[in-house]
Amino acid sequence: MIKVFHLIVFDWRRYTSLHKKMNPFLFLVVLLRNPGMYFSVAYRIERYLLTNSFLILKILGAFIYPFYFIFTYYILDVDISPRVKIGKGLYIHNRGIVFADSVIAENNLTLNGPLTVGTKGLNLSLKKDPSAAPSLGNNVSIGVGARIIGNITIGNNVYIGANAVVVKNIDSNLIVGGVPAKIIGKMKKQ
């Protein structure tokens, strides 16, 4: 459970790092006015419960899941399952975000919704293919309206521009945009 709070603190720091001078009032404002922070807390706790090795916690997670779904999908308008693996430092700027269940994202993911990260379509054999969805590296920022589709890999330090449609692998330290996405610049290495 300590790991969950550790992840929530990293997410919280992404929200508060935009402000140079912090005071207790600002911490309260960050908590109350950011639906992305609400999602982050709910996601981290539900993922911990559903992926835990203790049976009682898995049962508790299964019991809580319908409430998690109603809260995140209908109220926050974020459709990210607890089966999605997201590293520390999640930052969600807006609503309308959809992730496929098998997406893997590393640390410091920035989502400027609405956007979609998913698979190419239905697998008619009904077999789950964990490699069918994108894999996102560290320090990836996804712009408004972007679509990342298919079994692709996005490198580290990548910015995906607004309304970009990414259907091919993207190397590290790049800025991409357009339909289909093309390299439009290079990022400074972090």
ABEGO torsion letter per residue (X at the ends): XAAAAAAAAAAAAAAAAABABBBAAAAAAAAAABAAAAAAAAAAAAAAAAABABAAAAAAAAAAAAAAAAAAAAAAGBBBBAABBBBBGBBBABBGBBBBAABBBBBGBBBBOBBBBBBAEBBAAGBBBAAABBBBBBGBBBBBGBBBBEBBBBBBGBBBBBGBBBABBBBBGBBBBEOBBBBAEBBBBX
